[in-house]
Each structure stands twice: as structure tokens, then as C-alpha cells.
Amino acid sequence: MRKLFDKLHARLGDFWWYSLMLFCACRAADLLNAFVGLWLVPKYVNPSELGALTPLMNFANFLALPAAAFASTFRNEVSRLSISHEFGKLKTLMRGVFIATAIFLFFAILASRFLLPLFLERIRIVEGSLGFIIIAVSFVSTVAPIYTNALQALKKFKAQSLLSIVGAPIRLVAMLVTMPFRAITGYFIGQASVPAFNIIGAFFCLHDEFSVKAKPYWNRGTVCRFTKLFIIFLGSGISSSLYILVSTTILRQRLPDLDSAGYYMATRFSDIASFLLAIFITTLFPYTAELTAQKKDVRPLILKTTGVTILFYALVALPFFFLGESILALLPHGEQYYAYGWAIPWLIGIGALEAFISLYSLAEISANRFTYLKWMIPFYLSYSVILLLVTGYGHFADKLPITVSTFLSEHNIYSLDTMLMWMTGAAAGKAVCCATQMLLKKYGVKNAREKDD
């Protein structure tokens, strides 16, 4: 069996072999995650509150934006240092990032003190203990990538596979213990348990690399480069998080409780299609970074990865065209949700467009190319403003011309299908921009010429 695996590894190559290994490991964990998302959560969370879970998680991510941007900046730096095996500098960098994350956490706590009560009121949730739990989720979810990015850059994919397999049972146990007492609070405790475990596990997996003596890393040039990257990632993170937060909050705020709950249940199935994308996001980064460092064109790898990903999305969507309603009817409170089976393949289609955007963006980030943000950040911000304008125009309808009011009324969001139309248009627009930029830009060739000169 070992010889067979070695032959398969040699035939597929490192990238596809490690992607396959991580995919198998994560799918084993997803059997438990599926039980949590499709059975345990609907069993304990009231249907009137189920649709609030997604915007609550997005709000937690929004609070953690500065720390998340810092972690993203760290990913680029750890990739560079790991390629050159400068583990002493990497150790120093790790300490600095951890201290900075603690500072960001302090400001996140202050922000939540004022923003969280208003947000909970908007999404019709009354849960006194949620404030502390959401901050905890924000903190561990932000710190965990600092360690898992180190595993990723060092290509410790076996360790990542093990963490994925063990993390799922830990999440299940945490939810089984806490959700019977306070459903939504227990849900977020479960969400925080996995990244907390990943921090501890990754720390031990990186013991050999960080057992070396720390070496000086920070200097004026490093601080300037790091600050520039941080500003870029912060701007990108604010715009994309605002885009996601506004979309999911409006979906919860403007639509009936049953529509928002139906959306949540449909996404439990449509998210299955993103399983392969999550693996490629993990394995692609170090390989595109290496190709860029070698002045090679990354487009063949991006296009192959995108093709495999979209094919997987299509295969997942196919059965839900015919069995979506029947599957939803089998779940707790299924008699309320089965009518939303049509939304599953639609959401998978949107996810396929977003998958291409994610793979393209990741390849650009790994190469420290950020020109795509010149159009993506304005796109995110414009979409968020337009969506808020369309859904909230009633507050100043009497001050608008009748033609404008009529237009906004006709394009408002009254049901789940109208919201999905907005989401489809946004995803398609971004995908076209990414494809155009990828086709027009020269990868590797220009840099090679510069090297020859």
C-alpha cells in the first residue's frame, strides 16, 4: 500500500497529492460537521432565530478585521521566510504578531461594547451572553490562522489533516454540552473550540522549527514593508467584510424569519460544494508563491485548479436540482424548510463564481500583486452602499423624485429569490473583472525579460 501511494504521489505531483490528502481528511471531519449543521443546530435553535447565525458570525469577523489583516500580512512574510529557512527570524515575527493581535483584541472589545447591542436589535436577537462569546470567537478565529498559515507555508499538510480530523469531534462535543442550555451561545462556543484547538495543535507541530534561537527581524525596511502590506490587507478586508456583512444582515433584517432561516438551511448544503475550494486555498498559496519567485507563469495552475473546482461544484449541484426539497424535508422542522430546495443549486452556482474569484485573488496575494484591489475595493463599497440605499430608501422616499422611488421599489428585496439575484449579479461582475485582468496581464514573461536585461 505504501508503494502504491508513493507511485500515486509521484504521478500526481506534490500539489495535487497534498490537495487530495487534505480533501480526504477534511471530508472525514465533515461527516460530524454535517451532523452539527443539518441536525444539531436546527434541533436546538428556534426557526425564528436560525437565520441570525450567519450575520452574527460575519459581525464577529468584522470586529476582528485589523487582527485578520495582520494575520494575512504575516502569511506572506512566513512564506518568504520559510522558503529561505530563516526560522530564527520567523520565531521573532511570530511573537510580534501575537502581541499585536492582543492589542487589536482590546480595541475589538471596546468596539463591541457600543456596536453589538445595536446590531443584535437589528437582527432581532436577545441574548445577553453573546457579547463575550462573539469576542472570544473573533480572537481565536484570528489568532489560529497565524499558526495554521505557518503550517501551510512550511507544507506541513499531514499536520493540517490531523488537526482537521480531530477538530470536528471537539466542536461536536462542545455543542452537545452547551446548546441544550443556551442554543445560540452554545453554537458560538462550538465555533470557537475548533480554532482554539488549532492554535494548541499547531504550536506543538511547529516545535522543531521554533526551537531555534530567535534572530533579529524588525528593522526600518521591514517595518515599512510590513506596514504597507498591512494597510493593503486592512483596506481589502474592510471592503470585503462590509460587503458580506451588509448582504447577510439585509437578508436577515428585510426578509421574513422563515426566508432567512430557509437561506441558512440551503447554505448548509450549498457549502458542501466549497469543500474542495477550501483545500485548494490551503495548498495553492505556497506553490503560486514559489512559481512567482521562480519568474514562472501561474496561470496554468490557476486555470487547472479552477476547472477542477467548478466541475466539483457542478457535480454537487446536480442531485439538488431533483432532490433538494426531499432532502430538506428530512431535517428537523423540515416541513418549514423543504420549499427552499430550489435555492441550493442557485447558491452553488454563485459559489462557483466566487471560487474562481478566490483562487485568482489568492494567487495575486501570494505574489504580492495587489493591482486587482484598485477595482475590487470600489466594487465592494459601491455594492454595499447601493444595497443599503435600495433597501432603506423608505426613510427618505418623500424627498426623492417619483421616478427614482419607483425604480428603487421595483428593484427592492422582498424575498429570497430577489436577494439571490443581487448576489448573482455581484458575483458575475467580479468574475468577469478577474478573468479580464488575468487574460490581459503578463505573468512571468515580463519578469523574465527584466532578469535577462
PEGI-V29666 format. One record per helix or strand of 2 or more residues. SS is the DSSP state (hx for helix, st for strand). FROM is the first residue (numbers start at 1). LEN is the number of residues. Records with the same first field share a line. If there is no record, write none. Layout:
SS=FROM-LEN ; FROM-LEN
This chain:
hx=2-11 ; 14-31 ; 47-4 ; 52-12 ; 65-19 ; 87-36 ; 130-24 ; 157-22 ; 183-23 ; 209-3 ; 220-35 ; 257-37 ; 299-31 ; 334-7 ; 342-25 ; 373-27 ; 402-9 ; 416-25 ; 445-8
